[in-house]
Amino acid sequence: MKNISWKTRFKIIGVLLVLAVGAYVSVPYWYRSVDIVIITEKTKGADNVMMVEAVLASDENIPKAYRNQDCWRIFKFGSRDVQAKLMENKKYEIVSYGMRNRLLSWFPNIVRVERVKEQTQN
């Protein structure tokens, strides 16, 4: 078997490093979700991270919890503005990235919120 030159080893390590960084940055986009929810509570969690608790609008027996934190990986900034927009007992469409993992205390991160107008019945 031939010896691999240092130049080739450097290229292989560089390619693997680029792939690893690309995967790390893109993982949140694999877990994108859009939910229509009713906000039940806004709180500060551990490490002063803003948290939002809600229930699904379609079935109020299904609770949801979201993190609202700035994150350079998903180009999300202005989490305080997002938190200020949210009002309890109102309906919102929430776009979030990430997944819920109870073992590691991970929550999906809110990226965008849009108020859902209530339809009046005539």
Beta strands, then each sheet from edge to edge (+ up, - down):
strand 1: 32-44
strand 2: 50-56
strand 3: 63-68
strand 4: 91-97
strand 5: 109-115
sheet 1: 3+ 2- 1+ 4- 5+
end
